Amino acid sequence: MKVLIVYYSTFGNVYKMAKLVAEGVNQVEGAGPVIRRVPELMP
């Protein structure tokens, strides 16, 4: 089973949290993380 982790991060803090969530997903047997970033919304 794939788990989609979608994040938006301006300064990188939320990206770090998404990576930690992905590590947790990796610990579940049969699950794998897919990390996707939302494009920048502010110029």
PDBQT receptor file of N, H, CA, C and O in Angstrom, charges set to zero:
ATOM      1  N   MET A   1       0.846  -1.155   0.000  1.00  0.00    +0.000 N 
ATOM      2  CA  MET A   1       0.000   0.000   0.000  1.00  0.00    +0.000 C 
ATOM      3  C   MET A   1       0.902   1.233   0.000  1.00  0.00    +0.000 C 
ATOM      4  O   MET A   1       1.868   1.301   0.760  1.00  0.00    +0.000 OA
ATOM      5  N   LYS A   2       0.591   2.184  -0.836  1.00  0.00    +0.000 N 
ATOM      6  H   LYS A   2      -0.194   2.129  -1.454  1.00  0.00    +0.000 HD
ATOM      7  CA  LYS A   2       1.343   3.431  -0.869  1.00  0.00    +0.000 C 
ATOM      8  C   LYS A   2       0.587   4.500  -0.080  1.00  0.00    +0.000 C 
ATOM      9  O   LYS A   2      -0.637   4.598  -0.165  1.00  0.00    +0.000 OA
ATOM     10  N   VAL A   3       1.325   5.291   0.681  1.00  0.00    +0.000 N 
ATOM     11  H   VAL A   3       2.319   5.211   0.750  1.00  0.00    +0.000 HD
ATOM     12  CA  VAL A   3       0.744   6.382   1.458  1.00  0.00    +0.000 C 
ATOM     13  C   VAL A   3       1.264   7.682   0.866  1.00  0.00    +0.000 C 
ATOM     14  O   VAL A   3       2.470   7.926   0.841  1.00  0.00    +0.000 OA
ATOM     15  N   LEU A   4       0.342   8.516   0.387  1.00  0.00    +0.000 N 
ATOM     16  H   LEU A   4      -0.638   8.317   0.408  1.00  0.00    +0.000 HD
ATOM     17  CA  LEU A   4       0.715   9.784  -0.221  1.00  0.00    +0.000 C 
ATOM     18  C   LEU A   4       0.861  10.846   0.858  1.00  0.00    +0.000 C 
ATOM     19  O   LEU A   4      -0.057  11.079   1.645  1.00  0.00    +0.000 OA
ATOM     20  N   ILE A   5       2.018  11.483   0.886  1.00  0.00    +0.000 N 
ATOM     21  H   ILE A   5       2.764  11.294   0.247  1.00  0.00    +0.000 HD
ATOM     22  CA  ILE A   5       2.290  12.569   1.827  1.00  0.00    +0.000 C 
ATOM     23  C   ILE A   5       2.483  13.825   0.992  1.00  0.00    +0.000 C 
ATOM     24  O   ILE A   5       3.482  13.970   0.287  1.00  0.00    +0.000 OA
ATOM     25  N   VAL A   6       1.519  14.728   1.080  1.00  0.00    +0.000 N 
ATOM     26  H   VAL A   6       0.708  14.610   1.653  1.00  0.00    +0.000 HD
ATOM     27  CA  VAL A   6       1.551  15.970   0.314  1.00  0.00    +0.000 C 
ATOM     28  C   VAL A   6       1.876  17.100   1.283  1.00  0.00    +0.000 C 
ATOM     29  O   VAL A   6       1.277  17.209   2.352  1.00  0.00    +0.000 OA
ATOM     30  N   TYR A   7       2.836  17.939   0.892  1.00  0.00    +0.000 N 
ATOM     31  H   TYR A   7       3.323  17.850   0.023  1.00  0.00    +0.000 HD
ATOM     32  CA  TYR A   7       3.212  19.021   1.794  1.00  0.00    +0.000 C 
ATOM     33  C   TYR A   7       3.467  20.308   1.023  1.00  0.00    +0.000 C 
ATOM     34  O   TYR A   7       3.770  20.292  -0.170  1.00  0.00    +0.000 OA
ATOM     35  N   TYR A   8       3.338  21.407   1.725  1.00  0.00    +0.000 N 
ATOM     36  H   TYR A   8       3.092  21.420   2.695  1.00  0.00    +0.000 HD
ATOM     37  CA  TYR A   8       3.682  22.737   1.221  1.00  0.00    +0.000 C 
ATOM     38  C   TYR A   8       4.608  23.353   2.256  1.00  0.00    +0.000 C 
ATOM     39  O   TYR A   8       4.237  23.475   3.424  1.00  0.00    +0.000 OA
ATOM     40  N   SER A   9       5.782  23.735   1.851  1.00  0.00    +0.000 N 
ATOM     41  H   SER A   9       6.083  23.636   0.902  1.00  0.00    +0.000 HD
ATOM     42  CA  SER A   9       6.755  24.247   2.804  1.00  0.00    +0.000 C 
ATOM     43  C   SER A   9       7.508  25.423   2.206  1.00  0.00    +0.000 C 
ATOM     44  O   SER A   9       8.179  25.289   1.182  1.00  0.00    +0.000 OA
ATOM     45  N   THR A  10       7.393  26.566   2.847  1.00  0.00    +0.000 N 
ATOM     46  H   THR A  10       6.848  26.675   3.679  1.00  0.00    +0.000 HD
ATOM     47  CA  THR A  10       8.102  27.756   2.385  1.00  0.00    +0.000 C 
ATOM     48  C   THR A  10       9.529  27.776   2.920  1.00  0.00    +0.000 C 
ATOM     49  O   THR A  10      10.464  28.116   2.196  1.00  0.00    +0.000 OA
ATOM     50  N   PHE A  11       9.691  27.416   4.176  1.00  0.00    +0.000 N 
ATOM     51  H   PHE A  11       8.931  27.140   4.765  1.00  0.00    +0.000 HD
ATOM     52  CA  PHE A  11      11.000  27.516   4.819  1.00  0.00    +0.000 C 
ATOM     53  C   PHE A  11      11.669  26.171   5.081  1.00  0.00    +0.000 C 
ATOM     54  O   PHE A  11      12.782  26.133   5.603  1.00  0.00    +0.000 OA
ATOM     55  N   GLY A  12      11.013  25.069   4.729  1.00  0.00    +0.000 N 
ATOM     56  H   GLY A  12      10.108  25.100   4.305  1.00  0.00    +0.000 HD
ATOM     57  CA  GLY A  12      11.620  23.759   4.881  1.00  0.00    +0.000 C 
ATOM     58  C   GLY A  12      11.224  22.996   6.133  1.00  0.00    +0.000 C 
ATOM     59  O   GLY A  12      11.555  21.818   6.261  1.00  0.00    +0.000 OA
ATOM     60  N   ASN A  13      10.530  23.634   7.051  1.00  0.00    +0.000 N 
ATOM     61  H   ASN A  13      10.261  24.591   6.946  1.00  0.00    +0.000 HD
ATOM     62  CA  ASN A  13      10.162  22.946   8.290  1.00  0.00    +0.000 C 
ATOM     63  C   ASN A  13       9.121  21.856   8.054  1.00  0.00    +0.000 C 
ATOM     64  O   ASN A  13       9.212  20.771   8.630  1.00  0.00    +0.000 OA
ATOM     65  N   VAL A  14       8.147  22.139   7.219  1.00  0.00    +0.000 N 
ATOM     66  H   VAL A  14       8.073  23.020   6.751  1.00  0.00    +0.000 HD
ATOM     67  CA  VAL A  14       7.109  21.149   6.946  1.00  0.00    +0.000 C 
ATOM     68  C   VAL A  14       7.698  19.994   6.137  1.00  0.00    +0.000 C 
ATOM     69  O   VAL A  14       7.261  18.852   6.281  1.00  0.00    +0.000 OA
ATOM     70  N   TYR A  15       8.684  20.282   5.290  1.00  0.00    +0.000 N 
ATOM     71  H   TYR A  15       9.038  21.210   5.173  1.00  0.00    +0.000 HD
ATOM     72  CA  TYR A  15       9.360  19.213   4.553  1.00  0.00    +0.000 C 
ATOM     73  C   TYR A  15      10.037  18.245   5.510  1.00  0.00    +0.000 C 
ATOM     74  O   TYR A  15       9.962  17.031   5.319  1.00  0.00    +0.000 OA
ATOM     75  N   LYS A  16      10.696  18.768   6.534  1.00  0.00    +0.000 N 
ATOM     76  H   LYS A  16      10.756  19.754   6.689  1.00  0.00    +0.000 HD
ATOM     77  CA  LYS A  16      11.333  17.904   7.529  1.00  0.00    +0.000 C 
ATOM     78  C   LYS A  16      10.294  17.023   8.217  1.00  0.00    +0.000 C 
ATOM     79  O   LYS A  16      10.538  15.843   8.467  1.00  0.00    +0.000 OA
ATOM     80  N   MET A  17       9.133  17.604   8.521  1.00  0.00    +0.000 N 
ATOM     81  H   MET A  17       8.935  18.563   8.318  1.00  0.00    +0.000 HD
ATOM     82  CA  MET A  17       8.073  16.837   9.163  1.00  0.00    +0.000 C 
ATOM     83  C   MET A  17       7.548  15.756   8.206  1.00  0.00    +0.000 C 
ATOM     84  O   MET A  17       7.269  14.637   8.638  1.00  0.00    +0.000 OA
ATOM     85  N   ALA A  18       7.414  16.078   6.920  1.00  0.00    +0.000 N 
ATOM     86  H   ALA A  18       7.641  16.986   6.570  1.00  0.00    +0.000 HD
ATOM     87  CA  ALA A  18       6.953  15.090   5.941  1.00  0.00    +0.000 C 
ATOM     88  C   ALA A  18       7.929  13.924   5.852  1.00  0.00    +0.000 C 
ATOM     89  O   ALA A  18       7.510  12.774   5.723  1.00  0.00    +0.000 OA
ATOM     90  N   LYS A  19       9.232  14.211   5.919  1.00  0.00    +0.000 N 
ATOM     91  H   LYS A  19       9.573  15.145   6.024  1.00  0.00    +0.000 HD
ATOM     92  CA  LYS A  19      10.229  13.135   5.897  1.00  0.00    +0.000 C 
ATOM     93  C   LYS A  19      10.088  12.237   7.121  1.00  0.00    +0.000 C 
ATOM     94  O   LYS A  19      10.242  11.020   7.018  1.00  0.00    +0.000 OA
ATOM     95  N   LEU A  20       9.799  12.827   8.276  1.00  0.00    +0.000 N 
ATOM     96  H   LEU A  20       9.674  13.815   8.360  1.00  0.00    +0.000 HD
ATOM     97  CA  LEU A  20       9.614  12.027   9.487  1.00  0.00    +0.000 C 
ATOM     98  C   LEU A  20       8.367  11.158   9.385  1.00  0.00    +0.000 C 
ATOM     99  O   LEU A  20       8.365  10.013   9.838  1.00  0.00    +0.000 OA
ATOM    100  N   VAL A  21       7.314  11.696   8.796  1.00  0.00    +0.000 N 
ATOM    101  H   VAL A  21       7.315  12.626   8.428  1.00  0.00    +0.000 HD
ATOM    102  CA  VAL A  21       6.101  10.900   8.584  1.00  0.00    +0.000 C 
ATOM    103  C   VAL A  21       6.419   9.734   7.653  1.00  0.00    +0.000 C 
ATOM    104  O   VAL A  21       5.951   8.616   7.872  1.00  0.00    +0.000 OA
ATOM    105  N   ALA A  22       7.212   9.991   6.614  1.00  0.00    +0.000 N 
ATOM    106  H   ALA A  22       7.592  10.898   6.436  1.00  0.00    +0.000 HD
ATOM    107  CA  ALA A  22       7.599   8.932   5.681  1.00  0.00    +0.000 C 
ATOM    108  C   ALA A  22       8.401   7.843   6.389  1.00  0.00    +0.000 C 
ATOM    109  O   ALA A  22       8.235   6.661   6.088  1.00  0.00    +0.000 OA
ATOM    110  N   GLU A  23       9.260   8.223   7.316  1.00  0.00    +0.000 N 
ATOM    111  H   GLU A  23       9.394   9.183   7.560  1.00  0.00    +0.000 HD
ATOM    112  CA  GLU A  23      10.014   7.232   8.087  1.00  0.00    +0.000 C 
ATOM    113  C   GLU A  23       9.060   6.345   8.877  1.00  0.00    +0.000 C 
ATOM    114  O   GLU A  23       9.259   5.134   8.966  1.00  0.00    +0.000 OA
ATOM    115  N   GLY A  24       8.020   6.956   9.454  1.00  0.00    +0.000 N 
ATOM    116  H   GLY A  24       7.858   7.940   9.383  1.00  0.00    +0.000 HD
ATOM    117  CA  GLY A  24       7.027   6.183  10.199  1.00  0.00    +0.000 C 
ATOM    118  C   GLY A  24       6.266   5.223   9.295  1.00  0.00    +0.000 C 
ATOM    119  O   GLY A  24       5.997   4.084   9.677  1.00  0.00    +0.000 OA
ATOM    120  N   VAL A  25       5.923   5.681   8.101  1.00  0.00    +0.000 N 
ATOM    121  H   VAL A  25       6.142   6.606   7.791  1.00  0.00    +0.000 HD
ATOM    122  CA  VAL A  25       5.215   4.818   7.147  1.00  0.00    +0.000 C 
ATOM    123  C   VAL A  25       6.096   3.640   6.759  1.00  0.00    +0.000 C 
ATOM    124  O   VAL A  25       5.600   2.526   6.594  1.00  0.00    +0.000 OA
ATOM    125  N   ASN A  26       7.397   3.873   6.612  1.00  0.00    +0.000 N 
ATOM    126  H   ASN A  26       7.800   4.778   6.746  1.00  0.00    +0.000 HD
ATOM    127  CA  ASN A  26       8.318   2.787   6.258  1.00  0.00    +0.000 C 
ATOM    128  C   ASN A  26       8.350   1.688   7.309  1.00  0.00    +0.000 C 
ATOM    129  O   ASN A  26       8.690   0.547   6.996  1.00  0.00    +0.000 OA
ATOM    130  N   GLN A  27       8.007   2.005   8.530  1.00  0.00    +0.000 N 
ATOM    131  H   GLN A  27       7.731   2.932   8.785  1.00  0.00    +0.000 HD
ATOM    132  CA  GLN A  27       8.038   1.018   9.599  1.00  0.00    +0.000 C 
ATOM    133  C   GLN A  27       6.815   0.098   9.585  1.00  0.00    +0.000 C 
ATOM    134  O   GLN A  27       6.801  -0.925  10.270  1.00  0.00    +0.000 OA
ATOM    135  N   VAL A  28       5.810   0.453   8.821  1.00  0.00    +0.000 N 
ATOM    136  H   VAL A  28       5.822   1.285   8.265  1.00  0.00    +0.000 HD
ATOM    137  CA  VAL A  28       4.600  -0.366   8.723  1.00  0.00    +0.000 C 
ATOM    138  C   VAL A  28       4.792  -1.375   7.602  1.00  0.00    +0.000 C 
ATOM    139  O   VAL A  28       5.091  -1.006   6.466  1.00  0.00    +0.000 OA
ATOM    140  N   GLU A  29       4.619  -2.637   7.926  1.00  0.00    +0.000 N 
ATOM    141  H   GLU A  29       4.376  -2.937   8.849  1.00  0.00    +0.000 HD
ATOM    142  CA  GLU A  29       4.817  -3.694   6.935  1.00  0.00    +0.000 C 
ATOM    143  C   GLU A  29       3.810  -3.565   5.796  1.00  0.00    +0.000 C 
ATOM    144  O   GLU A  29       2.605  -3.454   6.025  1.00  0.00    +0.000 OA
ATOM    145  N   GLY A  30       4.312  -3.580   4.586  1.00  0.00    +0.000 N 
ATOM    146  H   GLY A  30       5.291  -3.670   4.400  1.00  0.00    +0.000 HD
ATOM    147  CA  GLY A  30       3.465  -3.500   3.408  1.00  0.00    +0.000 C 
ATOM    148  C   GLY A  30       3.100  -2.086   2.979  1.00  0.00    +0.000 C 
ATOM    149  O   GLY A  30       2.341  -1.901   2.028  1.00  0.00    +0.000 OA
ATOM    150  N   ALA A  31       3.638  -1.088   3.676  1.00  0.00    +0.000 N 
ATOM    151  H   ALA A  31       4.255  -1.239   4.448  1.00  0.00    +0.000 HD
ATOM    152  CA  ALA A  31       3.322   0.300   3.331  1.00  0.00    +0.000 C 
ATOM    153  C   ALA A  31       4.584   1.008   2.861  1.00  0.00    +0.000 C 
ATOM    154  O   ALA A  31       5.688   0.723   3.325  1.00  0.00    +0.000 OA
ATOM    155  N   GLY A  32       4.396   1.928   1.938  1.00  0.00    +0.000 N 
ATOM    156  H   GLY A  32       3.499   2.160   1.562  1.00  0.00    +0.000 HD
ATOM    157  CA  GLY A  32       5.519   2.708   1.438  1.00  0.00    +0.000 C 
ATOM    158  C   GLY A  32       5.087   4.148   1.202  1.00  0.00    +0.000 C 
ATOM    159  O   GLY A  32       3.988   4.390   0.704  1.00  0.00    +0.000 OA
ATOM    160  N   PRO A  33       5.931   5.099   1.551  1.00  0.00    +0.000 N 
ATOM    161  CA  PRO A  33       5.559   6.500   1.396  1.00  0.00    +0.000 C 
ATOM    162  C   PRO A  33       5.831   7.031  -0.008  1.00  0.00    +0.000 C 
ATOM    163  O   PRO A  33       6.759   6.592  -0.688  1.00  0.00    +0.000 OA
ATOM    164  N   VAL A  34       5.010   7.975  -0.423  1.00  0.00    +0.000 N 
ATOM    165  H   VAL A  34       4.256   8.332   0.129  1.00  0.00    +0.000 HD
ATOM    166  CA  VAL A  34       5.213   8.734  -1.648  1.00  0.00    +0.000 C 
ATOM    167  C   VAL A  34       5.087  10.197  -1.241  1.00  0.00    +0.000 C 
ATOM    168  O   VAL A  34       4.013  10.648  -0.843  1.00  0.00    +0.000 OA
ATOM    169  N   ILE A  35       6.187  10.933  -1.343  1.00  0.00    +0.000 N 
ATOM    170  H   ILE A  35       7.059  10.567  -1.666  1.00  0.00    +0.000 HD
ATOM    171  CA  ILE A  35       6.193  12.337  -0.914  1.00  0.00    +0.000 C 
ATOM    172  C   ILE A  35       6.062  13.235  -2.144  1.00  0.00    +0.000 C 
ATOM    173  O   ILE A  35       6.792  13.076  -3.123  1.00  0.00    +0.000 OA
ATOM    174  N   ARG A  36       5.121  14.182  -2.079  1.00  0.00    +0.000 N 
ATOM    175  H   ARG A  36       4.528  14.311  -1.283  1.00  0.00    +0.000 HD
ATOM    176  CA  ARG A  36       4.902  15.130  -3.165  1.00  0.00    +0.000 C 
ATOM    177  C   ARG A  36       4.817  16.542  -2.585  1.00  0.00    +0.000 C 
ATOM    178  O   ARG A  36       4.189  16.765  -1.550  1.00  0.00    +0.000 OA
ATOM    179  N   ARG A  37       5.453  17.481  -3.263  1.00  0.00    +0.000 N 
ATOM    180  H   ARG A  37       5.964  17.300  -4.104  1.00  0.00    +0.000 HD
ATOM    181  CA  ARG A  37       5.434  18.874  -2.820  1.00  0.00    +0.000 C 
ATOM    182  C   ARG A  37       4.432  19.658  -3.657  1.00  0.00    +0.000 C 
ATOM    183  O   ARG A  37       4.378  19.503  -4.878  1.00  0.00    +0.000 OA
ATOM    184  N   VAL A  38       3.635  20.504  -2.994  1.00  0.00    +0.000 N 
ATOM    185  H   VAL A  38       3.679  20.630  -2.003  1.00  0.00    +0.000 HD
ATOM    186  CA  VAL A  38       2.731  21.408  -3.689  1.00  0.00    +0.000 C 
ATOM    187  C   VAL A  38       3.568  22.564  -4.216  1.00  0.00    +0.000 C 
ATOM    188  O   VAL A  38       4.424  23.074  -3.493  1.00  0.00    +0.000 OA
ATOM    189  N   PRO A  39       3.345  22.993  -5.460  1.00  0.00    +0.000 N 
ATOM    190  CA  PRO A  39       4.136  24.112  -6.011  1.00  0.00    +0.000 C 
ATOM    191  C   PRO A  39       3.967  25.389  -5.189  1.00  0.00    +0.000 C 
ATOM    192  O   PRO A  39       2.938  25.597  -4.546  1.00  0.00    +0.000 OA
ATOM    193  N   GLU A  40       4.978  26.226  -5.220  1.00  0.00    +0.000 N 
ATOM    194  H   GLU A  40       5.814  26.058  -5.743  1.00  0.00    +0.000 HD
ATOM    195  CA  GLU A  40       4.973  27.502  -4.502  1.00  0.00    +0.000 C 
ATOM    196  C   GLU A  40       3.796  28.349  -4.965  1.00  0.00    +0.000 C 
ATOM    197  O   GLU A  40       3.570  28.503  -6.166  1.00  0.00    +0.000 OA
ATOM    198  N   LEU A  41       3.053  28.894  -4.022  1.00  0.00    +0.000 N 
ATOM    199  H   LEU A  41       3.236  28.769  -3.047  1.00  0.00    +0.000 HD
ATOM    200  CA  LEU A  41       1.874  29.697  -4.342  1.00  0.00    +0.000 C 
ATOM    201  C   LEU A  41       2.152  31.190  -4.313  1.00  0.00    +0.000 C 
ATOM    202  O   LEU A  41       1.489  31.959  -5.009  1.00  0.00    +0.000 OA
ATOM    203  N   MET A  42       3.121  31.602  -3.517  1.00  0.00    +0.000 N 
ATOM    204  H   MET A  42       3.659  30.976  -2.952  1.00  0.00    +0.000 HD
ATOM    205  CA  MET A  42       3.436  33.021  -3.390  1.00  0.00    +0.000 C 
ATOM    206  C   MET A  42       4.684  33.340  -4.219  1.00  0.00    +0.000 C 
ATOM    207  O   MET A  42       5.642  32.567  -4.237  1.00  0.00    +0.000 OA
ATOM    208  N   PRO A  43       4.661  34.484  -4.903  1.00  0.00    +0.000 N 
ATOM    209  CA  PRO A  43       5.835  34.846  -5.730  1.00  0.00    +0.000 C 
ATOM    210  C   PRO A  43       7.044  35.198  -4.893  1.00  0.00    +0.000 C 
ATOM    211  O   PRO A  43       8.100  35.520  -5.438  1.00  0.00    +0.000 OA
TER     212      PRO A  43
